[in-house]
Amino acid sequence: MKHRTVDLAVALPVFLSSLLAQGCAPGPSESESAVYRSVLGRWTSSEDLDLPLEDMSLMSFSLDPDGRLLLSQYEADPQCRVWLGIDDFRVEDGFLKWFEFTAKVMPDSNTMRMDYFPPDGQPIPFTLRRLDRGEDFMMKLEASTATGYSYKIPEQTGDGWQAIDASGAGFDMEKIDRLMRNIIDGKYGDIHSVLVVKDGRLAVEEYFNDGGRLHGPFITELYRDRPHHQSSVAKSEISAVIGIALVQGYIRDLNVPIHEFFPEYVGLFNAGKRKITLRHVLTMSTGIEWDESTHPSNDPRNSAFHWRSSGDRIRYYLERPLVDEPGSRFAYSGGCMMLLGEIVRRATGVTVEEFGVEHLFKPLGITRYKWLGEDSLVTNHSGGIGLRPRDMAKIGLLFVDEGRWKGEQVISREWTLESTKTRFERRAAGYGYQWWTRRFEVDGVTYSCFYAIGGGGQFIFGFRDLDLVVVFTGANSGRRWSAYVYEMMEKYILPAVARD
């Protein structure tokens, strides 16, 4: 099997972020010690060894005073993850093993073969190379363990944000302090950032990692300007691009049947499917059979499982049966986002990335981003964007201010209002044109918002009545990753900001 270099963040299990100390154990045997010594030092999966350290994926092996092996790992953007103090190792037949990984240093001593054994697939081999630098970087990372919290006014960096003192702006700082201490204590899992914009100014900006344990000046400097994976927040961002293309005349209107964009697939559009319009795609109500919610993404029963590996994703989606009248029922679908991205390309003549950068990112001063391409469809439109949390907040404020940024009308006022209006109710939330809606109850008062949400804990909340934008990023998993954020909003952020 051919070795290949892959991003370790894709392979490393999410549960590493909540590792607990393993307790005392007997010292390693002589054979174990030999394997331990062979891996000591720093390794990288990055192909370019001359990259700045903060742009590389790093693994650092060391020994504690008892001779036990320890691993600290840093993943560069857009995953932006750190794990410190991994110590659950064993040695079998000369291979170092931990969790779903096995590794062995090659005879040249500068190459490490590593295999990841996913629970539902074939082993994935990749290669690490020894790195003769990075010790200071990893030491600073490991020394950034939080010992407490003290609020600091966000720094003005010339990126368009004006900062304010939250205490001077009337925030309940006891609530803010309690929230940040809870994040540091790990109550809310692996939160990476919390930003609060009030009245158009940045009032709170905090960065964390490794389950909240890492916090402070070095972590802020490291992550403030790093694009973070958006996951499905990208859906709302692509919706903004659709709105711009519509206003500029590239798209006739939202009632245009989508078969007009896909003439080569005309045979797949029966009488029912010919009723599907762009509006139905935006609201994920095409009526096409699709279930992306009942089963995990790695389960063949998940509609996206085979779609992702199909040679023609457009055909795969469009040839599925029509089970509902278009516009009658919401069904969450990454396939809809694929269609939206391709519609932009076909309507404008340029890729979603090119159009989005020129007409959305540039007017907002967004210069650091990652567009994560996958195939001939240009990008994984469902979640393939990396943005700085500060730039996520710009998009939130753009919609709170009804399409304006710094006095310039970037998106039409009508689009920002229409796209964040509830079209379908779904449990505790509503859905518009790729934006969600929600109500929070705080001290008997109801606060309505629109928001973008992405797996792991990526959020952009917008409250027009409060002139408030709140951003979260993270890397949580399990059933509570979204509940954590809703709780933080309801117990801390809104009470801190909305008090009379």
VMD Tcl script that draws the C-alpha trace (Angstrom):
set ca {
  {0.00 0.00 0.00}
  {1.39 3.37 -0.99}
  {2.17 5.76 1.85}
  {0.57 9.17 1.77}
  {0.59 12.20 4.00}
  {-2.77 13.15 5.48}
  {-4.02 15.68 8.00}
  {-3.91 13.94 11.37}
  {-6.93 15.93 12.55}
  {-9.04 13.95 10.11}
  {-7.89 10.68 11.63}
  {-7.40 11.43 15.31}
  {-10.47 10.48 17.38}
  {-12.39 13.33 18.89}
  {-12.31 11.75 22.32}
  {-8.61 12.63 22.70}
  {-9.68 16.13 23.70}
  {-11.09 14.81 26.98}
  {-8.32 12.44 28.04}
  {-7.84 12.03 31.77}
  {-4.64 11.30 33.61}
  {-3.93 7.57 33.60}
  {-2.49 7.35 37.09}
  {0.70 5.65 38.20}
  {1.94 2.61 36.34}
  {5.07 0.44 36.41}
  {8.06 1.75 34.48}
  {8.59 0.57 30.89}
  {10.50 -2.60 30.09}
  {13.83 -2.50 28.27}
  {12.19 -3.27 24.92}
  {9.54 -0.64 25.51}
  {12.19 1.91 26.45}
  {14.03 1.24 23.19}
  {10.88 1.97 21.19}
  {10.18 5.04 23.29}
  {13.67 6.39 22.69}
  {13.32 5.89 18.94}
  {10.34 8.25 18.69}
  {11.62 11.01 20.99}
  {11.61 14.48 19.47}
  {9.32 16.31 17.09}
  {7.66 14.95 13.98}
  {5.45 16.43 11.30}
  {3.02 15.18 8.68}
  {3.44 18.43 6.72}
  {5.11 17.96 3.37}
  {6.96 21.29 3.45}
  {9.48 21.23 6.29}
  {10.22 24.95 5.82}
  {6.73 26.13 6.71}
  {6.35 28.36 9.79}
  {5.81 26.09 12.77}
  {2.32 27.43 13.42}
  {1.32 26.30 9.91}
  {2.48 22.72 10.43}
  {0.98 19.64 12.07}
  {3.34 18.67 14.89}
  {3.79 15.71 17.23}
  {6.25 15.94 20.11}
  {7.27 12.81 22.06}
  {9.06 13.11 25.40}
  {9.67 11.09 28.58}
  {8.44 11.98 32.02}
  {10.73 11.51 35.09}
  {9.44 7.93 35.47}
  {10.37 7.05 31.90}
  {6.79 7.04 30.62}
  {6.23 8.26 27.07}
  {4.20 11.45 26.58}
  {2.79 12.90 23.38}
  {1.72 16.46 22.68}
  {0.09 17.16 19.34}
  {-0.65 20.38 17.47}
  {-2.86 20.50 14.38}
  {-2.67 23.60 12.22}
  {-5.68 25.34 10.71}
  {-8.37 24.86 9.83}
  {-8.96 22.19 12.51}
  {-6.91 24.15 15.07}
  {-6.63 21.38 17.65}
  {-4.20 20.56 20.44}
  {-3.83 17.50 22.66}
  {-1.34 17.54 25.53}
  {-0.05 14.75 27.75}
  {-1.25 11.67 25.86}
  {0.31 8.74 27.73}
  {-1.77 5.65 26.93}
  {0.90 3.76 24.97}
  {1.84 0.13 24.59}
  {4.51 -1.69 22.59}
  {3.73 -4.82 20.57}
  {6.22 -6.53 18.22}
  {8.33 -3.42 18.05}
  {5.39 -1.16 17.15}
  {4.22 1.74 19.29}
  {0.45 1.63 19.70}
  {-2.11 3.99 21.16}
  {-5.85 4.20 20.55}
  {-6.42 3.52 16.81}
  {-2.78 4.18 15.87}
  {0.36 2.13 15.34}
  {3.77 3.61 14.54}
  {7.32 2.55 13.93}
  {10.46 4.54 13.17}
  {12.15 3.43 9.96}
  {15.86 2.43 9.82}
  {16.87 5.91 8.66}
  {15.67 7.23 12.10}
  {14.12 10.25 10.37}
  {10.94 8.70 9.01}
  {8.06 7.24 10.96}
  {5.45 4.97 9.41}
  {2.08 5.38 11.06}
  {-1.24 3.64 10.47}
  {-4.66 4.74 11.53}
  {-7.25 1.99 11.99}
  {-10.72 3.54 11.75}
  {-13.49 1.48 13.31}
  {-15.42 1.33 10.04}
  {-12.83 1.12 7.26}
  {-9.43 0.07 5.93}
  {-6.19 1.15 7.64}
  {-4.89 4.51 6.46}
  {-1.08 4.65 6.21}
  {0.82 7.90 6.32}
  {4.30 9.16 6.96}
  {5.84 11.49 9.53}
  {9.23 13.08 9.18}
  {11.53 14.11 11.97}
  {11.75 17.85 12.55}
  {14.89 19.38 14.02}
  {13.14 22.52 15.25}
  {9.97 23.42 17.10}
  {11.04 22.72 20.68}
  {10.42 26.30 21.82}
  {7.05 26.38 20.06}
  {5.85 23.20 21.74}
  {7.18 24.36 25.12}
  {5.20 27.60 24.82}
  {2.12 25.61 23.90}
  {2.54 23.26 26.86}
  {3.20 26.21 29.18}
  {-0.09 27.89 28.23}
  {-2.16 25.89 30.71}
  {-4.73 28.28 32.15}
  {-4.52 29.07 35.86}
  {-7.44 31.49 35.98}
  {-9.22 34.14 33.98}
  {-8.82 37.89 33.73}
  {-10.73 39.91 31.15}
  {-8.72 41.94 28.63}
  {-10.01 44.37 26.06}
  {-9.67 42.88 22.55}
  {-6.73 44.16 20.55}
  {-7.29 46.40 17.54}
  {-5.26 44.81 14.76}
  {-6.21 46.90 11.74}
  {-8.65 44.31 10.39}
  {-11.66 46.62 10.58}
  {-12.76 45.93 14.14}
  {-13.03 48.64 16.75}
  {-12.63 47.26 20.26}
  {-14.45 48.36 23.40}
  {-14.16 47.60 27.11}
  {-17.01 45.23 27.91}
  {-17.28 46.52 31.46}
  {-17.58 50.09 30.21}
  {-20.21 48.97 27.71}
  {-22.47 47.78 30.52}
  {-21.74 44.04 30.42}
  {-22.30 42.02 33.58}
  {-18.66 41.03 33.95}
  {-19.41 38.50 36.67}
  {-21.33 36.48 34.06}
  {-18.50 36.78 31.55}
  {-15.94 35.77 34.16}
  {-17.97 32.75 35.25}
  {-18.44 31.60 31.66}
  {-14.74 31.76 30.86}
  {-13.77 29.95 34.06}
  {-16.26 27.19 33.24}
  {-14.73 26.81 29.78}
  {-11.24 26.64 31.30}
  {-12.47 24.02 33.77}
  {-13.69 21.88 30.87}
  {-17.40 22.15 31.63}
  {-18.19 22.83 27.97}
  {-15.73 20.49 26.35}
  {-13.36 21.68 23.64}
  {-14.35 25.31 23.03}
  {-11.85 27.17 20.83}
  {-13.14 30.74 20.82}
  {-15.82 33.06 22.14}
  {-16.33 36.48 20.56}
  {-19.02 39.05 21.42}
  {-19.75 42.10 19.27}
  {-22.04 44.75 20.76}
  {-23.21 47.83 18.86}
  {-20.78 47.04 16.07}
  {-17.69 46.85 18.30}
  {-15.69 43.87 19.52}
  {-16.13 43.59 23.29}
  {-15.08 40.02 24.14}
  {-12.48 37.87 22.38}
  {-11.14 34.74 24.04}
  {-9.32 31.69 22.64}
  {-8.88 28.23 24.18}
  {-7.82 24.72 23.26}
  {-7.39 21.18 24.59}
  {-10.72 21.12 26.38}
  {-10.31 24.64 27.75}
  {-6.98 23.89 29.45}
  {-5.01 26.15 27.13}
  {-5.65 29.88 27.37}
  {-3.64 33.07 27.57}
  {-1.50 35.44 25.47}
  {0.31 32.77 23.44}
  {-2.96 30.99 22.58}
  {-4.55 34.29 21.58}
  {-1.64 35.22 19.33}
  {-1.61 31.74 17.83}
  {-5.30 31.48 16.98}
  {-6.60 35.01 16.49}
  {-5.52 35.14 12.85}
  {-5.91 31.46 11.99}
  {-8.82 30.28 9.83}
  {-10.99 27.81 11.70}
  {-13.01 25.07 10.05}
  {-16.60 26.28 9.58}
  {-18.33 22.96 9.09}
  {-21.95 23.71 8.15}
  {-21.64 27.40 9.03}
  {-20.38 27.48 5.43}
  {-23.96 26.84 4.30}
  {-25.05 30.23 5.62}
  {-21.98 31.88 4.13}
  {-22.70 30.36 0.70}
  {-26.30 31.58 1.06}
  {-24.89 35.10 1.28}
  {-23.08 34.50 -2.02}
  {-26.35 33.36 -3.62}
  {-27.98 36.60 -2.46}
  {-25.25 38.68 -4.07}
  {-25.48 36.75 -7.34}
  {-29.25 37.27 -7.33}
  {-29.06 41.03 -6.80}
  {-26.36 41.40 -9.45}
  {-28.64 39.75 -12.00}
  {-26.77 36.51 -12.53}
  {-29.81 34.61 -11.25}
  {-33.30 35.60 -12.44}
  {-35.20 34.99 -9.20}
  {-35.74 32.35 -6.55}
  {-38.59 30.76 -8.46}
  {-36.36 29.70 -11.36}
  {-36.64 25.91 -11.85}
  {-33.28 24.29 -11.18}
  {-33.50 22.09 -14.27}
  {-32.63 25.23 -16.24}
  {-29.17 25.16 -14.65}
  {-28.59 21.47 -15.39}
  {-29.63 20.81 -19.02}
  {-27.35 17.77 -19.34}
  {-29.41 16.04 -16.63}
  {-32.76 16.76 -18.28}
  {-33.61 13.05 -18.30}
  {-33.60 13.00 -14.49}
  {-36.27 15.69 -14.18}
  {-39.70 14.08 -14.32}
  {-42.84 16.19 -14.01}
  {-42.51 16.36 -10.22}
  {-38.84 17.27 -10.17}
  {-39.36 19.99 -12.77}
  {-41.24 21.88 -10.04}
  {-38.09 22.15 -7.88}
  {-36.97 25.78 -7.73}
  {-33.94 27.58 -6.35}
  {-36.08 28.61 -3.36}
  {-36.69 24.94 -2.56}
  {-32.97 24.22 -2.67}
  {-32.24 27.16 -0.35}
  {-34.81 25.92 2.17}
  {-33.79 22.24 1.80}
  {-37.31 21.35 0.74}
  {-36.72 19.87 -2.71}
  {-38.78 16.79 -1.90}
  {-35.97 14.51 -3.05}
  {-35.43 11.50 -0.79}
  {-32.57 12.33 1.57}
  {-31.81 11.47 5.20}
  {-28.61 12.91 6.56}
  {-29.75 13.10 10.18}
  {-30.97 9.69 11.37}
  {-27.68 7.81 11.02}
  {-24.01 8.83 11.51}
  {-22.13 10.09 8.47}
  {-20.08 6.86 8.31}
  {-23.22 4.69 8.18}
  {-24.22 3.45 4.68}
  {-27.82 4.28 5.57}
  {-26.88 7.97 5.70}
  {-27.76 9.50 2.33}
  {-24.46 11.36 2.17}
  {-22.37 8.20 2.68}
  {-22.47 6.97 -0.93}
  {-23.00 10.45 -2.37}
  {-19.57 11.56 -1.16}
  {-17.83 8.73 -2.99}
  {-19.95 8.82 -6.15}
  {-18.24 9.81 -9.37}
  {-21.02 12.26 -10.27}
  {-22.50 13.88 -7.20}
  {-25.01 15.95 -9.11}
  {-26.41 12.88 -10.83}
  {-26.42 10.91 -7.58}
  {-28.56 13.56 -5.91}
  {-30.92 14.31 -8.78}
  {-31.66 10.68 -9.65}
  {-32.96 9.89 -6.18}
  {-36.76 9.57 -6.03}
  {-39.08 12.44 -5.28}
  {-40.96 11.57 -2.08}
  {-42.57 14.91 -1.19}
  {-44.10 17.80 -3.06}
  {-41.32 20.39 -3.51}
  {-41.61 23.07 -0.85}
  {-43.73 20.98 1.53}
  {-41.15 19.49 3.93}
  {-37.70 20.38 5.26}
  {-35.02 17.66 4.96}
  {-31.47 18.62 5.96}
  {-29.20 17.98 2.99}
  {-25.59 18.63 2.03}
  {-26.74 17.75 -1.46}
  {-28.69 21.01 -1.60}
  {-25.54 22.95 -0.81}
  {-23.70 21.16 -3.60}
  {-26.41 22.28 -6.01}
  {-26.21 25.88 -4.75}
  {-22.46 25.99 -5.26}
  {-22.76 24.60 -8.77}
  {-25.62 26.99 -9.59}
  {-23.38 29.93 -8.64}
  {-20.64 28.61 -10.92}
  {-22.97 28.04 -13.86}
  {-24.78 31.36 -13.42}
  {-21.71 33.58 -12.93}
  {-19.10 31.73 -14.97}
  {-16.64 31.63 -12.07}
  {-16.23 29.34 -9.08}
  {-17.99 29.90 -5.78}
  {-14.61 30.70 -4.26}
  {-13.78 33.34 -6.87}
  {-17.20 34.96 -6.71}
  {-17.38 34.81 -2.91}
  {-13.92 36.26 -2.41}
  {-14.53 39.13 -4.82}
  {-18.04 40.11 -3.73}
  {-18.26 39.05 -0.07}
  {-14.82 38.59 1.46}
  {-13.05 41.58 -0.10}
  {-15.71 44.16 0.89}
  {-15.51 42.85 4.47}
  {-11.71 42.94 4.55}
  {-11.49 39.15 4.86}
  {-8.03 38.20 3.63}
  {-7.21 35.01 5.56}
  {-9.38 32.07 4.61}
  {-9.22 28.51 3.34}
  {-11.49 27.11 0.68}
  {-11.23 23.36 0.98}
  {-11.62 21.85 -2.48}
  {-12.59 18.23 -2.99}
  {-13.42 17.56 -6.62}
  {-14.53 19.01 -9.93}
  {-17.36 20.74 -8.10}
  {-14.70 23.09 -6.77}
  {-15.32 22.69 -3.07}
  {-17.19 20.89 -0.36}
  {-19.87 23.58 -0.22}
  {-21.52 21.88 2.75}
  {-18.69 22.77 5.10}
  {-15.44 23.38 3.25}
  {-14.47 26.86 4.35}
  {-12.00 28.02 6.98}
  {-12.43 31.53 8.44}
  {-11.02 33.44 11.39}
  {-13.53 33.85 14.23}
  {-13.15 37.63 13.77}
  {-14.28 37.25 10.17}
  {-17.17 35.01 11.16}
  {-18.28 37.92 13.35}
  {-18.08 40.26 10.35}
  {-20.55 38.10 8.44}
  {-22.83 38.05 11.48}
  {-22.69 41.84 11.81}
  {-23.30 42.21 8.06}
  {-26.66 40.46 8.51}
  {-27.49 42.23 11.78}
  {-26.87 45.58 10.05}
  {-29.09 44.52 7.13}
  {-26.33 44.12 4.58}
  {-24.11 47.08 5.50}
  {-20.44 47.01 6.48}
  {-18.67 50.26 7.30}
  {-21.44 52.18 5.54}
  {-21.24 50.13 2.33}
  {-24.20 48.02 1.18}
  {-22.48 44.68 0.52}
  {-25.68 42.59 0.33}
  {-29.17 43.92 -0.26}
  {-31.20 44.70 2.84}
  {-34.06 42.60 1.48}
  {-31.87 39.51 1.15}
  {-30.54 39.71 4.72}
  {-34.08 39.96 6.08}
  {-35.64 37.35 3.79}
  {-32.89 34.78 4.17}
  {-33.04 34.89 7.98}
  {-36.83 34.59 8.13}
  {-38.31 31.30 9.35}
  {-39.66 29.18 6.48}
  {-39.85 25.83 8.28}
  {-40.14 24.93 11.96}
  {-37.90 22.13 13.17}
  {-38.09 21.21 16.86}
  {-36.78 24.21 18.83}
  {-35.46 26.00 15.75}
  {-36.63 27.38 12.43}
  {-34.99 27.38 9.02}
  {-34.75 30.06 6.33}
  {-32.44 30.35 3.33}
  {-29.59 28.32 4.87}
  {-29.85 30.28 8.15}
  {-31.45 28.92 11.32}
  {-33.70 30.88 13.70}
  {-34.21 30.46 17.42}
  {-35.68 32.07 20.55}
  {-33.95 32.28 23.92}
  {-35.79 32.85 27.18}
  {-33.87 34.86 29.77}
  {-35.51 36.12 32.96}
  {-38.92 36.01 31.34}
  {-37.82 37.92 28.24}
  {-37.73 36.33 24.78}
  {-34.82 37.14 22.47}
  {-35.08 36.11 18.82}
  {-32.06 35.48 16.66}
  {-30.85 34.03 13.39}
  {-27.78 31.84 13.44}
  {-25.40 29.64 11.49}
  {-24.37 26.33 13.02}
  {-21.64 23.83 12.20}
  {-20.69 20.48 13.68}
  {-18.27 20.55 16.59}
  {-19.49 23.90 17.90}
  {-19.14 26.52 15.15}
  {-21.77 29.25 15.57}
  {-22.60 32.75 14.39}
  {-25.54 34.29 16.31}
  {-27.17 37.53 15.24}
  {-29.66 39.50 17.41}
  {-30.92 42.56 15.53}
  {-32.96 43.89 18.48}
  {-29.85 43.83 20.69}
  {-27.35 44.85 17.97}
  {-25.43 41.77 19.07}
  {-23.27 39.16 17.36}
  {-21.81 36.14 19.16}
  {-19.32 33.68 17.66}
  {-18.19 30.30 18.96}
  {-15.73 27.81 17.48}
  {-14.82 24.43 18.90}
  {-14.18 20.73 18.36}
  {-16.79 19.00 20.48}
  {-18.56 15.77 19.64}
  {-21.35 13.60 20.97}
  {-24.89 14.64 21.66}
  {-24.21 17.82 23.64}
  {-21.95 19.87 21.38}
  {-24.79 22.21 20.38}
  {-26.49 22.09 23.79}
  {-23.28 23.41 25.35}
  {-23.45 26.54 23.22}
  {-27.17 27.15 23.76}
  {-26.58 26.85 27.50}
  {-23.69 29.33 27.41}
  {-25.87 31.78 25.48}
  {-28.83 31.44 27.84}
  {-26.97 31.35 31.17}
  {-24.12 33.77 30.54}
  {-23.90 35.73 27.28}
  {-27.45 37.04 27.03}
  {-27.82 37.82 30.76}
  {-24.46 39.63 30.63}
  {-25.37 41.73 27.60}
  {-29.15 42.19 27.72}
  {-29.55 43.40 31.29}
  {-31.43 46.68 31.75}
}
mol new
graphics top color blue
foreach p $ca { graphics top sphere $p radius 0.5 }
foreach p [lrange $ca 0 end-1] q [lrange $ca 1 end] { graphics top cylinder $p $q radius 0.2 }
display resetview
